[in-house]
Amino acid sequence: MFDSFKARFGQPEPESGLGPQALVPAREALQQFEQEVGTGRFADGWVSVCSSRELCADCGGWERYLPAGACLIASTAFGFLLWWADDAVWLIDTQHGQVMASDLSLSEALLRFAEPEFVEAFLHPELWHAWREQSGLPLATTAVLCPVPMLALGGSWPPKRWAQMTMPVYLSFTFQLFADQNRSAIQLHTQ
């Protein structure tokens, strides 16, 4: 079922997966994903599913826009987040301050990560490859890339430079940018 994900991102880094049970009560889709693909960091951290990056107790305020008990399941190096709550998928685009309730199943949402349109819109392959080539650094296990300056502060794609931030720091920083009344409010999209 998850062949397209595996074809695009390969195998997870050894011992980088926590397994779905570490984040959320067993879900058939996550168990099937773990059996077919594995969990952890893929493509040097470009994407991760049930890895230490998603094991984030402090969501910086974003949880206010999600149902109680929401669990972070997957993320990208650029802070696009897939959450699971109340048998529903929620997506957060931290770069643009958008929280979206989705009608996708968890399996469909994980497969969406491998679709060319999604990859271009949210995974930014040209930026990912440019950052890796320019920095020569690995992305830290629990980190995401933050453009400097942030888009909400007048930055643009591609940014002038990148900063690696741990997930809790990044989430707090981005939430504060959008929650501040002097800036664009967080956009909540529900079905």
LINTAMO-V352604 format. One record per pair of residues at least 4 apart in sequence whose C-alpha atoms are under 8 Angstrom apart, sorted by the first residue. I is the first residue (numbers start at 1). J is the second residue. D is the distance in whole Angstrom. If there is no record, write none. Layout:
((I J D) (I J D))
This chain:
((1 36 8) (2 6 6) (2 33 7) (2 36 7) (2 37 7) (2 111 7) (3 7 6) (4 8 6) (4 111 7) (4 114 6) (4 115 8) (5 9 6) (5 10 8) (5 110 8) (5 111 6) (5 113 7) (5 114 5) (6 10 5) (6 11 7) (6 37 6) (8 114 6) (9 42 6) (9 43 6) (9 47 8) (9 114 8) (10 42 7) (10 43 7) (11 37 7) (11 38 7) (11 42 6) (12 16 7) (12 17 7) (12 37 8) (12 38 6) (12 39 6) (12 40 5) (12 41 5) (12 42 5) (12 43 7) (13 17 8) (13 40 6) (13 41 6) (13 42 6) (13 43 8) (13 44 7) (14 40 8) (15 40 7) (16 39 7) (16 40 4) (16 41 6) (16 51 6) (16 52 7) (17 38 7) (17 39 4) (17 40 3) (17 41 7) (17 49 7) (17 50 6) (17 51 5) (17 52 7) (18 22 6) (18 23 8) (18 39 7) (18 40 7) (18 50 6) (18 51 5) (18 52 7) (19 23 8) (19 34 7) (19 39 6) (19 40 8) (19 50 6) (19 51 8) (20 24 6) (20 25 7) (20 26 7) (20 27 8) (20 30 6) (20 31 7) (20 34 8) (20 39 8) (20 50 6) (20 73 8) (21 25 6) (21 26 6) (22 50 8) (23 50 7) (23 54 8) (23 55 7) (23 71 6) (23 72 7) (23 73 7) (24 71 6) (26 30 7) (26 31 7) (27 31 6) (28 32 6) (29 33 6) (29 106 6) (29 107 6) (30 34 6) (30 106 8) (30 107 8) (31 35 6) (32 36 6) (33 37 6) (33 38 6) (33 39 8) (33 107 8) (34 38 4) (34 39 5) (39 48 8) (39 49 5) (39 50 6) (39 51 7) (40 48 5) (40 49 5) (40 50 6) (40 51 4) (40 52 8) (41 45 5) (41 46 8) (41 47 6) (41 48 4) (41 49 7) (41 51 6) (41 141 8) (42 46 6) (42 47 5) (42 48 6) (43 47 7) (44 138 7) (44 139 7) (45 76 7) (45 77 6) (45 139 6) (45 140 8) (45 141 7) (46 76 6) (46 77 5) (46 123 8) (46 128 7) (47 74 7) (47 75 6) (47 76 4) (47 77 6) (48 53 7) (48 54 8) (48 74 5) (48 75 5) (48 76 6) (49 54 7) (49 73 6) (49 74 4) (49 75 7) (50 54 6) (50 55 8) (50 73 5) (50 74 6) (51 55 7) (51 74 8) (52 56 8) (52 141 7) (52 142 6) (53 75 8) (53 141 6) (53 142 4) (53 143 7) (53 167 6) (54 72 6) (54 73 6) (54 74 6) (54 75 7) (54 142 8) (54 167 8) (55 72 7) (56 72 8) (56 167 7) (56 168 6) (57 168 8) (58 168 6) (59 63 6) (59 168 6) (59 171 6) (59 172 7) (60 168 6) (60 169 7) (60 171 5) (60 172 4) (60 173 7) (60 175 6) (61 171 8) (61 172 7) (61 175 6) (61 176 8) (62 66 7) (62 171 7) (62 175 6) (63 67 8) (63 68 8) (63 70 7) (65 99 7) (65 188 7) (66 70 6) (66 85 8) (66 90 8) (67 85 6) (67 86 7) (68 85 7) (69 85 6) (70 83 6) (70 84 6) (70 85 4) (70 86 8) (71 83 5) (71 84 5) (71 85 6) (72 81 7) (72 82 6) (72 83 4) (72 84 6) (73 81 8) (73 82 6) (73 83 5) (73 84 7) (74 81 6) (74 82 5) (74 83 7) (75 79 6) (75 80 6) (75 81 4) (75 82 6) (76 80 5) (76 81 7) (76 123 7) (76 144 7) (77 123 7) (77 128 8) (77 143 8) (77 144 5) (77 145 6) (78 95 8) (78 122 8) (78 123 7) (78 144 6) (78 145 5) (78 146 7) (79 93 7) (79 94 6) (79 95 7) (79 144 6) (79 145 7) (79 146 8) (80 91 7) (80 92 6) (80 93 5) (80 94 6) (80 95 8) (80 122 7) (80 123 8) (81 91 6) (81 92 5) (81 93 7) (81 94 8) (82 89 7) (82 90 6) (82 91 5) (82 92 7) (82 109 8) (83 89 6) (83 90 5) (83 91 6) (83 92 8) (84 88 6) (84 89 5) (84 90 6) (84 106 8) (85 89 6) (85 90 7) (88 101 8) (88 102 7) (88 103 7) (88 104 8) (88 105 7) (88 106 7) (89 101 6) (89 102 5) (89 103 7) (89 104 7) (89 105 7) (89 106 6) (89 109 7) (90 99 7) (90 100 6) (90 101 5) (90 102 6) (91 99 6) (91 100 5) (91 101 6) (91 102 7) (92 97 7) (92 98 6) (92 99 5) (92 100 6) (93 97 6) (93 98 5) (93 99 7) (94 98 7) (94 171 8) (94 174 6) (94 175 8) (95 150 8) (95 151 7) (95 152 7) (95 174 7) (96 151 7) (96 152 7) (97 174 8) (97 175 8) (97 178 6) (97 185 7) (97 186 5) (97 187 6) (98 186 6) (98 187 5) (98 188 6) (98 189 7) (99 186 7) (99 187 6) (99 188 5) (99 189 6) (100 188 6) (100 189 5) (100 190 6) (101 189 6) (101 190 5) (101 191 6) (102 190 7) (102 191 7) (103 191 7) (104 108 6) (104 109 6) (105 109 6) (106 110 6) (107 111 6) (108 112 6) (109 113 7) (110 114 8) (111 115 7) (112 118 6) (113 118 6) (113 119 6) (114 118 7) (114 119 6) (115 119 6) (116 120 6) (117 121 6) (118 122 6) (118 123 7) (119 123 5) (119 124 6) (119 125 7) (120 124 5) (120 125 7) (123 128 8) (124 128 6) (125 129 6) (126 130 6) (127 131 6) (127 158 7) (128 132 6) (129 133 6) (130 134 6) (131 135 6) (131 136 8) (131 162 8) (132 136 6) (132 137 7) (132 138 7) (139 143 6) (139 144 7) (139 164 7) (140 144 8) (140 164 8) (142 166 6) (142 167 6) (143 164 6) (143 165 5) (143 166 4) (143 167 6) (144 164 6) (144 165 6) (144 166 6) (144 167 6) (144 170 7) (145 162 6) (145 163 6) (145 164 5) (145 165 6) (146 150 7) (146 162 6) (146 163 5) (146 164 6) (146 165 7) (146 170 7) (147 151 7) (147 155 7) (147 159 5) (147 160 8) (147 161 6) (147 162 5) (147 163 6) (148 155 7) (148 159 6) (148 160 6) (148 161 5) (148 162 6) (148 163 7) (149 153 6) (149 154 7) (149 155 5) (149 156 8) (149 159 7) (149 160 7) (149 161 8) (150 154 7) (150 155 5) (150 156 8) (151 155 4) (151 156 6) (151 157 8) (152 177 7) (152 178 8) (152 183 8) (155 159 6) (165 169 6) (165 170 6) (166 170 6) (167 171 6) (168 172 6) (169 173 6) (170 174 6) (171 175 6) (172 176 6) (173 177 6) (174 178 7) (175 179 6) (176 180 6) (177 183 7) (178 183 6) (178 184 6) (178 185 5) (178 186 6) (179 183 7) (179 184 8) (179 185 6) (179 186 6) (180 184 8) (180 185 7) (181 185 7))
